[in-house]
């Protein structure tokens, strides 16, 4: 029996997934310049929203001078992996977006809402091959790429000592904390903090 040879154009119509799969591969959530600076992840608001903190501070002596909202987002691939395992996979990127609180605008008569201006943008990223401690912090004050915050800074030791899961403050993300509790992935340091606070 002779084999029927289909035109190449028809083959593309019959099997489009061979090409669409490669075209659909998402860009890495974290991208870097050749010298190691991180490019600002401008499309993070299309990621998974985790929570918003209001006037949060880990230092009781800190005074911000105004009310602030902190919005947290994570890349979708990391979110799905976390839901399955209760911990973060390699290449996780968490973005903390800071916006000022507004109390006057439009029909608002009470309470506060978020302002349009982004007052700060911080990134917590996991990359086992790139960072000695697996995780690193970046802080953006403009559109320009940001250098990694040195590992000698307090943010690293604070997250190591107090984070609920894998150096991240999952204890402040209400939809993720129950996952860690169910998976048994809460850190010993967080459990110690929790026990101490309950006895005060």
N, C-alpha and C positions, 0 to 999 in steps of 0.2 A: 504494500500500500504506500503510495507516495504521500509525503508530509506536506501539509498546506503551509505556505509561507505567508504570514500576515504582514501587511505594510507596517513600518515602524510607527507611523502616526497612530494606527489602530491599536498597536500594542500599548502605547501610552494611555489610550483611553480605557483599555481593559484592565490595566494594572497601574493606576495612578499612585498607589501607596509607595511604590518603589522610589518615587521622587518626592512625594509630599512628606514622608517621614523624615528625610534628611533636612527638608526645608523647615520643618516644625521644631527642630532642636533649639531650645531656648538658649540665649546667651548666658554665660555665667553670671550669677547674682553679684559677685564681686569681681571687678576688673582693675588692673593695675598698670601703671606706667613702667617702662623698662627699669627705672631706678627704685621701684617698690612702692611708690605713692599710689593711693587708691583713687580711682575715678569716682566721683560722686554718683551714687545710684539714684538717678533722678526719677525713675519709674517705680519707686518703692510703694507709692500709694496704690498701685495695682496689685500689690502683694496681699498677704493675709493680715488683717488688723487683729491685734491681740488685746490691747487695753489702753486706757488713758489714765494717767495719774494727774492729780491736781495739787500743786504746791508741795510736791514730794522732795525731801532732802534727807540724806543719810548722815548729815552732820548737824547736830542740834544747834550749833553756834552759827550756822550759815543763814544769812538774811538776803533774800533775793531782790528786795526792793519793789517787787510787783508780783501779782499772781500769775502763775504759769500752768499751762497744760502740757503734759508729756505724752505724746502718742507713739505707740510701739507697733512696728510691722515686721514680718518675717517672710523670707522668700517661700513660695508655695511648696517647693520640693522638700525643704527642711521641715515645714509644718506637717506634711503628710507622713514623713518618716518619724517625726516626734509622736504623732498620734498612735503609730504602730508600736513604737519601742519605748516611749517615755523618756527618751533622751535625744540629744541633737546629733545629726550626722555631720560628717565632714562637708565643708562648703556652706554651712549655715551662715546666714547674714541677718542680723537683727538691726533695725534702724529705729533710733529714738529721735522723734521730731518735736521740737519745742516751739510752742506758740503762746503769745501773750493772751491773758484773759481780758475780755472787754465786757463792760456793763451798760454801755449806752450805745444804742443803735437800732434803727428801724422801730418796731413795735415793742421791743423788749422793755419791761418795766421792773423786773426783778431777776436775780440770778446773773450768771456770767456765761459768755460764749467765747469761742476761740477766734482770735484775730487772724487776718489773712497773712500777715507777715510771719515768715519762719525765722525765729530768733536763734535757733541753734539746730544742728544736725549731727548726731553721733552714731557711729556704726560699731557693732560688736560682731566680729567675724571669726569663724572657725576654719582653720586650714592647717591640717596636721603637718603637711610637708613644708609649709612656708614659715610657720611660727614655732619657736622653740617651746612655748607653753601651749601650743595648739590654738589658743585664742589671742586676738589682738583687738585694740581699740583705735578708732580714727575719729577725729573731730573736724567738721567742715565749717568754715566761717565765710565761705564764698563758693563760687562755682568751680574753683580750681581744685586739682587733685590734692589730697591731704596726706601728710606723712604719718606714719604710725606713731601713736603715743608711746613713749618709752616704757618698757616693762618695769622700770623702777617707780613709776607713778602709783599713787595710792589706789587707783581704780582696780588695778590687777589684784592686789592683796585683799581689798574689800570684797571683790567678787569671789575670790577663792575661799575666804572665811565665812561668807554669809549667803552665798547663792544656793537656791534650793536644788537646782539641777545643772550639772556640768558648767559651773561658773556663770550661770544665768539666773536672773531673779524671777524665776517661774512663780514664786510665791505671790507676786503681784499681778499675775495673769490668770484671771478667774476661770477661764476655760481650759487652761493647761495644768494647773495644780492638781485637779482630780485625776488627770491622766498619770502623772508621776506617782501619786498616791496608790493608784490601782496597779501600776507596773512595778512598784517598789524601787523607784529610782531616786528618791529623795536623798540628798547628801547627809552625811553624819553631822556636818557642821550646822546645817540648817535645822536638823532635828534637835541639836543641842541648843541653838538659839531659841527655838520654839518652846522647849522645856523650861528654859530660863525665864522667858517672858511670862509663861503661865504661872510661875511661882512668885512673881513680883507682886 
